[in-house]
Amino acid sequence: MNWVYLIALGLVLWGGCGAVIGVGRKIWTLDTTLKVHLVAAALLAFAVAAVHAIVVPGFDPVLRALVLTGLIVALDAGIVAPLFEKSYAMFRSPIGTWIPFAAIFLASWAAGFVIPR
């Protein structure tokens, strides 16, 4: 069940990030949307990792961060780019993908240290 919780929370994270991009594109410029997405990705990642750390206190923080980040990368590469964007151009943008991926990893990892085991 530990893995089920982690994958489910990862899907919540991915959906939240997608919602920020989807709504942001309608109300802001792309540049503003990507900046808001960067902050939201880190905050959402910390929140879902904190929930997982509370529910599954013995789970390794690095493994949690790797799984959450890997899941987001895989879903972006396997679903968002080919189906929604119809292009892999998003992966050429540091603020569009790579910096948020790093922020997700770091925020998830940090949650593992902030939440007491």
N, C-alpha and C positions, 0 to 999 in steps of 0.2 A: 504493500500500500504506500510505502514511502515514495516510491518512484511514480506511482499514479498521482499522488498529490503534487509532486514536482512537475510532472508533465502538464497536469491541469492548470497549475499556477503559471507555467510557462505560456500556455495558450491564452490565459488571461492577460499576461504581459504583452504578448504579440497582438492581441485584439485591441488592447488599450493604445498601444503605439500606432496601430493602423487607424484607429478612430481619430487620434490626434492629427495624423496626416490627412485623412479624408475630410475632416471638418476644417482643418487649417487651410487646405487648398481652396476652400470655398469662401473663407472670410479674410485671409491674409495673403500676402505675396508668398512665393515659394521660399524665399530666403527666411522670412519670419517664421513660416511653418516649420522649416527644418531646425531653426533655433529653438522653438518651443518643443518640438519633438525630441531634441537632444536632452533638454531638461526633464521632460516628462518621462523619457525612457529610463533615465537614471532614478528618478523618484519611484516610478512603477516597479522597476527592478528591485530596488531596496525594499519596497513594501511587500512584494510577493516572496522575496527571499526571507524577509523577517517572519512572514506568516509560516513559511515552510520550516524555518528554524525553531519556531515555537511548537509546531505540530510534531516535528521530527528533530528533536534537539541533538541527537548524536550524529547527524549527517555532516560529512566533511564540507566546510565552507567553500573550499576550492572546487570540489567536485560539483557542488550545487551551482556555483558560478559558471563552470564549464558547461554543464548541461543546459542551464537556462540560455546562455549565450549561443551555444551550438544549435539549440532548438530554433532560436530566432533566426540565425543565419540560414539554417536549412529551410525554414518556412519562407523566408524572403527569397531565397534562391530558387526554391521549388514551386512556389505559388505566386508570390507578389510579382516578381520580375516577369516570368513568362505569361501569366494569366491576366494580371491587372495592368501592369506597365507595358507589357508586350515588348520588353527590351531589358537588357541587363545593364543599361546605362547608369542606373542608380548606384551600381557598385564602383563607378568611376568617381563618385562624389564622396570625399572624406566626411563632410558633415551629413550627407544623406545616409551613409551606412557605417563606415569604419569607425568614426568617432562615437556614434551611438552604441555600436557593438562593444567598444572598449568601455564606455560608461556603464553599460548593462553588466559587463563582467565585474568591473570594479565596485559598483554599487551592490551587486549580489554578494560578492566576496566580503565587503565591509559589513553587510548585515549579519553575516555569520560570526563576526567578531563582536558586534555591538549587542546582539541578543544573547543573553546569558544561556549557557548550556545546562 
